[in-house]
Amino acid sequence: LLGVLRRRFSAYRALAILTVIFSALHFIRSPKGKGRLSQIEWYTGFSELPKSFWQFAEPELVFGGFLTLLLVGWVLGYAVIKTKSLFLAIGLHAGWVFALRSFMFATRKTGEPSLWFGRDLMTGLAPLILLALTGFFLMRYFSKRPENVGVA
């Protein structure tokens, strides 16, 4: 999708558009605790689709999660633009998911959501700071690296 958008827009404008789309799409999911449907008809998808937007009704989820996902999308897209490859973005995403799942497996959430960590590990200031640091180090790395190194 980034490649398609780059045909029409500059690299960073395409990245901005894509990160907003990426973030919004991650908010579309079925409500928690919703089991399997007992009966499926031809119109079931149409009747269930509006229920998939439930997270948009909760401002703290939208604000906290949207910012985090926006930063994730930007860092991954920036890595793709600078390397002209998906490998670094795939590696970063895999590393983040592995760290997130490992931390969730090894710890247990106690207490109420706070400013540092919201309802889950993807909302709050701590994930934003870690993502911002990743983006900062990537920008720093690519600013010191000659443009044509590693480009075939």
Solvent accessible surface area in square Angstrom, and as a share of the most:
residue,aa,sasa,rsa
1,L,131,0.65
2,L,19,0.10
3,G,46,0.44
4,V,84,0.48
5,L,29,0.14
6,R,106,0.39
7,R,205,0.75
8,R,191,0.70
9,F,65,0.27
10,S,73,0.47
11,A,21,0.16
12,Y,105,0.40
13,R,151,0.55
14,A,0,0.00
15,L,1,0.01
16,A,52,0.41
17,I,58,0.29
18,L,33,0.16
19,T,8,0.05
20,V,79,0.45
21,I,67,0.34
22,F,49,0.20
23,S,0,0.00
24,A,34,0.26
25,L,107,0.53
26,H,74,0.33
27,F,7,0.03
28,I,63,0.32
29,R,120,0.44
30,S,73,0.47
31,P,37,0.24
32,K,166,0.70
33,G,89,0.85
34,K,84,0.36
35,G,59,0.57
36,R,239,0.87
37,L,69,0.34
38,S,124,0.80
39,Q,129,0.57
40,I,130,0.66
41,E,67,0.30
42,W,210,0.74
43,Y,106,0.40
44,T,15,0.09
45,G,53,0.51
46,F,152,0.63
47,S,55,0.36
48,E,38,0.17
49,L,98,0.49
50,P,91,0.57
51,K,93,0.39
52,S,18,0.12
53,F,83,0.35
54,W,57,0.20
55,Q,15,0.06
56,F,84,0.35
57,A,84,0.65
58,E,47,0.21
59,P,106,0.67
60,E,107,0.48
61,L,19,0.09
62,V,39,0.23
63,F,141,0.59
64,G,14,0.13
65,G,7,0.07
66,F,49,0.20
67,L,62,0.31
68,T,3,0.02
69,L,15,0.07
70,L,51,0.25
71,L,47,0.23
72,V,17,0.10
73,G,8,0.08
74,W,70,0.25
75,V,0,0.00
76,L,23,0.12
77,G,8,0.08
78,Y,16,0.06
79,A,0,0.00
80,V,30,0.17
81,I,16,0.08
82,K,57,0.24
83,T,37,0.21
84,K,135,0.57
85,S,34,0.22
86,L,111,0.55
87,F,167,0.70
88,L,64,0.32
89,A,8,0.06
90,I,100,0.51
91,G,44,0.42
92,L,35,0.17
93,H,84,0.38
94,A,58,0.45
95,G,38,0.37
96,W,60,0.21
97,V,59,0.34
98,F,152,0.63
99,A,58,0.45
100,L,40,0.20
101,R,144,0.53
102,S,44,0.29
103,F,103,0.43
104,M,93,0.41
105,F,188,0.79
106,A,84,0.65
107,T,68,0.39
108,R,206,0.75
109,K,107,0.45
110,T,104,0.61
111,G,65,0.62
112,E,150,0.67
113,P,68,0.43
114,S,63,0.41
115,L,127,0.63
116,W,135,0.47
117,F,76,0.32
118,G,11,0.11
119,R,118,0.43
120,D,68,0.35
121,L,33,0.16
122,M,65,0.29
123,T,12,0.07
124,G,15,0.14
125,L,64,0.32
126,A,17,0.13
127,P,14,0.09
128,L,35,0.18
129,I,78,0.40
130,L,117,0.58
131,L,14,0.07
132,A,50,0.39
133,L,81,0.41
134,T,31,0.18
135,G,4,0.04
136,F,109,0.45
137,F,124,0.52
138,L,18,0.09
139,M,92,0.41
140,R,124,0.45
141,Y,124,0.47
142,F,15,0.06
143,S,91,0.59
144,K,141,0.60
145,R,61,0.22
146,P,89,0.56
147,E,121,0.54
148,N,127,0.65
149,V,76,0.44
150,G,75,0.72
151,V,63,0.36
152,A,147,1.14
